[in-house]
Amino acid sequence: MNKVIGAVLIIASLAIAYIGITKISQSTESVSFLGIKIEASDNSGKTEGFLFLGLAVALFAGGIYTLNRTKS
């Protein structure tokens, strides 16, 4: 049972990490107009993306801990 929980935590962490990376990359847009590059950045989107990445790291660590605990 604990192996299943550990595997689910690791898979969930990968999905959440993907969402976080996507949010970070989509929070910055640039447009080239008449040879001038204009960039716009959404700081709240970046913050939310980094929070997702932090949650993903915590879930991944929990999954690894759960899998290692079941081995002993």
N, C-alpha and C positions, 0 to 999 in steps of 0.2 A: 504494500500500500504506500509506504514512504517513497519507494522508487518512482511510483506514478506521480506523486505530488511533486517530487524533485524535478522530474522531466517536464511536467506542466509548468512549473515556475520558470524553468530555463526557456521553454518555448514562448511563454508569455513575455519574458524579458526581451527576447529577440524581436517579437512583434512590436513591443512598446519602444524599443530602441529605433526600429525602422520609422515609426511614427514621429519620434523626436527628431531624427535626422531630417526627415521630410519637412517638418515644421521649421527647422532652422534654415534649411536651404530655400524654402519658399518665402521667408520673411524679408529677403533682400531682392529687390527687382531693379533692373537698370534698363534705360532706354537711351538710344543714340539718336539725337535730333540735330540736324545740321552740323554734324561733326562734333557735337558736344555730348559727352556721356553724362547722363543724369541718373543718379542712384537714389533710391528710397529704401529706408530700412524700418522695419516694424519691430521695435524693441520688445514689446509684449509677446510677440510671436517667438522671438529668440528665447526669451525667458521661459516661456511655456515649453519650448523644445528642450532646453537644458534641464528643466524639471522632469520631463519624460525620460531623458537620458539617465538622470540620477535615480529615478525609480527603476529603470531597467537594470542598472548596475546592482541595486539592492536586491531585486528579484533574482538576478543571476547568482549573486553570492548566496542567497538563501537556498536556491536550488542546488548549488554545488555542496553546500553544507549539509543539506538533507540527504543527498546521494552519498556523501562520505560517511555520514552518521549511520546509515543503514548497513554499510559494509562491515563495520566493527561489531 
